Amino acid sequence: MAETPQTPSDLSTFLRGLWRENPVFVMTLGMCPTLAVTNTVLNCLAMGLAATFVLICSSALVSLLRNFIPKQVRIATYIVIIATFVTVVDYAIQAISLELYASLGAFIQLIVVNCIILGRAEAFASRNGVWKSALDAAGMGLGFTFALFCLGVVRELLGSGSLMGIPVLGSRFEPWSILILPPGGFFVLGMWLLIFSVIRQRARARET
Amino acid sequence: MEDVSLPTIFINACLINNFVLSMFLGICPFLGVSGKRETAVRMGLAVIFVMMVSSICAYGINAVLDHPSVNAPYLKLICYIAVIASAVQLVEMFIKKTSPALFKALGIYLPLITTNCAILGLALFQTSKGYNFLQCLVYAVGGGAGFTLALVIMSGLREELELADVPDVVKGTALTLMLAGILSLAFMGFAGLGG
C-alpha cells in the first residue's frame, strides 16, 4: 500500500494496531500469553481486556510524564509504571472472579513483561500526546485481544467442542484434545500466521 | 502434595514442565535467538546465571515483604521486576569488568534477558509453590537448564531447516512455530516421569 507522508488521523492511529500493525500476527510480539492462555475463549477475552487496560493506562501516564523522565532511566521508569497497573488489574480480577484468576494463573502478573506494552511506551507514548497515545494503546490492545480471540475460538471449538463453555458441536463430536494442550497453541498460532502471510502475499501479487 | 525432593524439582522444572515448551515462558528469545547453535548455548548459559541470581533475590524479597512488620505483599511484583532489571545490569557490569571476552560474546542478549518472562515467571512460581531456599536454587537451575535444552534443540533443527526446500509462504515464524509444536509434542512424553 502506498504510504502518504502526512500526520495520521485519530482514526487511523486507532485502526493501525487492529489490523496493519497487529501486535501478534504482524509484529510477533507478546507471544507468551498468546500461546499460554488461549485454550478457552473466556480466558482470551479476560487476558486481552486486562492487557488493554494496562496498555491504555501506562501509555497515557508515560505520555503525561514524558518530559519529566530522564532519558537514562526511562526503561526502568516505564517498567515500574507498568508493574503498578498490573498489580491493580491483578487484585481487581482476584476480587471479581477467583475462578478466572486461578485459570489465568501467573499470566496476569506476567503482563509486566509483555513486550507489546513496553514497546508501545518506548516507541509511541514517549513521543506523542496523551490523547494520541491512549488511542494508539487502545488500538494495539484491541488488536491483541482480537488475535487472542482468533486463537481461542479455534482451540476451544475443536479442542473441547464448545464455545464460552457451552457445548456447540454435539455429543458425537470427538474433541481434538491435542489443541487444548501446549503443542496445540504452537500449531494453531502457526496456522494463523500462515494464513495471514498467504493473504499478504496475495495482496502484494495483485498490486504488481 | 507433590514430591519436593531436590532431584524431583530439578527434573520437573527441566523436562516435565519445561519453561518454554509446556509453560510458554520465554517464547520471544526462543524464537529470536534460536537461529544459530552457538548463540543459543551462550544465551542459555546467561539465562541460567540470571535465573539463579534473581531466584535468590526473589527469596529475599519474599522474606522481607511477608515479615509481619512490613506486610506489603502488593509490592512484590514491582520489587521483583526492579530487582531483576538491576540484577541483569549488575551481571552485565560484572562480566564486562572481569571477562571482556565473554561480555563481547554475549553482546545484546544480556540486557534482553530483563524482558524474558521466564525469569519473572520463575520468581512467581517459586513463591506460589512455597519452596525453601535450597529448593528455589535447584528450581532455578532446573528451569534454566530446561530453557537451554529447548533453545539448543530448536537451533539445531533450524540450522538443518536452512538447507531444506520449503515454500516461500511458510518461511519465517510460521514454520518455526510448527516446529516448536512438534518439539512440544515430544516433550509431552516426559509427563509420565515422576509426575
Interface residues (C-beta under 8 A of the other chain):
Chain A: T28 L29 M31 C32 P33 L35 A36 I75 A76 I79 V80 A83 T84 V86 T87 D90 Y91 A106 Q109 L110 V112 V113 N114 C115 L118 I178 L181 P182 P183 G184 G185 F186 F187 L189 G190 M191 L193 L194 S197 V198 Q201
Chain B: L21 S22 M23 F24 L25 G26 I27 C28 L31 Y74 L77 I78 I81 A82 A85 T115 N116 C117 L120 G121 L124 F125 S128 D168 V169 V170 G172 T173 A174 L175 L177 M178 A180 G181 I182 S184 L185 M188
